[in-house]
Amino acid sequence: MIFDAIDKKLLTYLQEDSKQTNKELSLKLNLSVTAVYERIKKLEKEGFIESYVALVNKERIDKAFVVFCHVKLVQHSQEFVIKFEKEVASLNEVLECYHISGDYDYLLKVIVKDMAAFREFMVKKLTTIDHIGSTHSMFVINEVKHSTAIGF
């Protein structure tokens, strides 16, 4: 598949608002509605578009306390890594989890109601996972930039 400038523009528009109609997109791209539809289907089929989601306002659902938490495992055996990743993936409070290089093994983005909820999450969920050696948490003071759009 050829990924061209029009595909990039189309993805940019869809990342801004995926509920735009094909008609609206066709006017912006100077293409027929059918051509837009076919390009979107091609981008979906080829894996450029993974899914469509609704971005929820975290303040409105009372989950505006954001914490970045470093986690260090006691050992880096395949068994420990697989078990940790499986268990952390099941925690609703964890929005993102990355296996990273450096002093810690993982970086988690955690979202909860407040400090008390974070403490409960740590005590009752995260630290009950076997093989965690240590954690280090950083609390967000102010969100300067948050985007889900990938630029081209």
N, C-alpha and C positions, 0 to 999 in steps of 0.2 A: 504494500500500500504506500502511496505517495502522500506524505503529510506536508501540506503546503500552507501558504500565508492565509488563505481563506479558512482553512481548518483552524488555524491559530486564532483568527478573529472570532470564528464561531465558538470556539471553546471559551474565549474571553467573555463573550456575551452570555453564554450559558452559565459561566461561573458568577457573573453579576446577578443574573436572574434566570433560573432554569425553567420558570413558568411562562416565559415569553412564548408566544405562539410562533409557529413556523412562518406565518405571514409577516409578523413583526421582524423576525430574523431575516426573512428574504428581502425586506425593504432596506434593512441596514447593510446587508451584504451585496445587494444588487444582483440577487439570484432568484430563480423561480422557487416557489414553495416546494415543489417536488425535489429540486436539487438540494435544498436545505434539509428536507426530510431524509433523503438518501445519504447525505454527508453525516447527519447525526447517527443514522443506523450503522453506517460504516465505522464511525468513531466508537460506537458502543461495541460492535462486533470485534473490532481490533484491540479492544481493551484500553483505549484512550480515555473513555468515560467509564468509570467503575460503577457509579450509582448516583442517584439523585436523593438529596436529603433536605429536611427542614432544619434550619439553624434556630435553635431555641434561645430566647433571652434568659440568661442564667439568673438575673436579678428577679425577673417575674416568677420564677419557680423556686426562689429562695435558696439558690445554690451558687452564690457569688463569691465564696471564699475559695481562692485558688492557691494551691500549694504545689511547689516542685519538690519532689522528694528523691534524694539519691539513696540507692540501696547497694550494699556490698554483701556478697555472699561469703559464707565461711570457706567455701571450696568451689572450684570451677569445674567440677566433674560434669559430664554430660547429663547424668541423672539429676543432679541438683539444678542445673540450668533448665532442663525440660520441665521439671516439677514446678520450679518457681514461675516460669513463664506461663504455664497452664493455669496455675492458681491465680496469679495476678490478672490474667486476662478475664477471669470470671468476676472481678470486683467492679461493681457499677460505678463506684467513686473514681476509679482510674479511667481517665479519658484517653491517655496516651502512655505508652511504655516503650522505652528505647533501650536496647542493649548497647552500652557505650564503652569507649576506651577511657583510660585515665584512672584516677584514684577510686572511683566507684564503678560498679558493674552495670547499674540500671539507672535511668532517669524516668520518673513517673510524674505525670501531670494529674493532680488529684483535685476534684471539685466537690465541695461540701457546703453546708449551711454556714458554719462558723467554727471558731476555735474548739469549742466543746465537741462538735461533730467530728472534727479532725482527730481530736484525742481519742474519741471512741473508735474511729476508723483504725487508727494506729494500734490501739490496745486490743480490740476485738477481732480485727481482720488482718491487717498487714503483718504485724509482728507474730501472728500465730502461724504464718507460713514457715515451714522448716527451712533451715540452712541460711537464714538471714543473719549476717554477722553484725552489721551496723546500718543505721540510717542517718540521713542528714536532711532536714527540711528547711525550705525557704518559702516565706509567705509573700504573696504578691501584694504590694502596696497600691500600685496603680497600673492598669493595663494601658500601655502606650500605643501598641499596635496589635491587632488580632485580625488575621486574614485567613481565609480558607482558599483563596484564589492563587493559582500558580501563574506568575507572569511569563510572558514570552518576549 
